[in-house]
């Protein structure tokens, strides 16, 4: 299935574990809704909001702090379309499931509905609604993923 892609010409090149069109999915134009989970991966300082697209794929949206769960403006980095298996939590790697719920992404508006939380110090049950605004594409060489071109979005509280 094809997703809308941000028109971007990479400045860097090199091996990558994810095709550019999956890294550069345009979340301002993507229409999707479904199951969502918030995961903290061991060794990272922020949280991944995993938005399930279908029975094979999800989007991973990374936030550096809890602002996204408190209705505050913040920044998020999209890690693009990932295999559905990557929404799973590996406790042996230090991963923690923080919350579960649902989401809706339509016309550049992201609505997160946290229905079940496992750590209320991070997120309480809530509905947070944001307008997505592309800040730009962060391009770098990742030791884990190789060449990476990651869209960053301002999450601007709305509603």
Secondary structure, DSSP 4 states (H G I P E B T S, - for coil): ----B-----S----BSS-HHHHTB-TTT--EEEEEEEEE-TT-SSEEEEEE-SSSEEEEEEESSGGGGTT--EEEEEEEEEEGGGGS--GGGT-EEEEEEEEEEETTEEEEEEEEES-TTT--SEEEEEEEEEEEEEEEEETTTEEEEEEEEEEEE--
